[in-house]
Amino acid sequence: MDRQFDLVIIGSGPAGMAAAIYAGRAGLSCAMIEAEAPGGKLVKTYEIANYPGIAEINGAELAMQMYEHSTAYHCESLFDTVLKVEDGELKKITCLSGDVYYAKAVIVATGTKERLLNIPNEKELTGRGVSYCAVCDGAFYRNKTVTVIGGGNSALEEALYLTQFVSKLYIVIRRDVFRADSVVVDKVEANEKIEIIRKAIPVRINEKDGKVGSIVLKNVDTNEEFEVETSGIFPYIGADPCTEMLEGLDVLDAHGYILTDENMSTKVPGIYGAGDCCKKVLRQVVTAVNDGAIAAQSAFHYINK
Ligand code: NAP
């Protein structure tokens, strides 16, 4: 099926949804294409406490409110995986289903995907003790021991969330300092259920009765390996941009992030980036919605030029 819009937004995280609100209110015919659940990483985040005006809100709840808002101005919400974006007088957007969309402008707001540990048994035990979503799976670990890998904001915030269920939680970091904000680090260090294992990296996961039984870690100074018994492993070691659909257009940096100017425009006129998938210094809900609003406004001016 071929359809045409003024604007196609790829991704419905905070950046894509903000773009949909601005595009819809500007009167553009618009579609927002999403491969998974609307909300992006928000849906997998327990608590948002730094979005101005909302002191504290559950991520999925904020996502739902944004989604209702983003579709209130007639931006059509479509579910598909975009495989390719091609330039032309009309941009061509090809999807996994075989559907093709044409648009005068495109905003790519596809976010990032979690990095894997890439160690033996990680893939085999995913869903059987290895999880990349504390909010989705945390309740399965009531009164059990779990291990969070990583020292960034995601790792520490999700670790704190998990402490309401588990009896014991290890956080494994490869340096002796965290990367996360000090306000979160202070909470982690004060939590009696949490034990921090510093200067260690994961080597392999051991299976027990078809599930995760333990994780083998290696001290980075001594190369000594040691085993930690654990029922759950939650890797939060960063993420990579979901921008494969732009690979033919020479708009990405060496790590796959979209390069944009202050109008969120790539060097291809009519193609914009917004949110975590762009090269930027701060990846937050508030900066994502900022990008989405600017990208939609820029697309509006481009289309009406
Ligand atoms: P991140 O900030 O890049 O942190 C990744 C963590 O994983 C670091 O501690 C890193 O160690 C560690 N790591 C990376 N590769 C590893 C490996 N192979 N083995 C073991 N450890 C490894 O990633 P993030 O926490 O997912 O956050 C991504 C972005 O979103 C950041 O900009 C973050 O600030 C933002 N964010 C913000 C909030 C918030 O403000 N509330 C919440 C979530 C995310 P090193 O430190 O040694 O490199």
Residues whose N, C-alpha, C, O or C-beta is under 5 A from the ligand:
A	BS01	NAP	G150 G151 G152 N153 S154 A155 R174 R175 R179 Y236 I237 G238 A239 R283
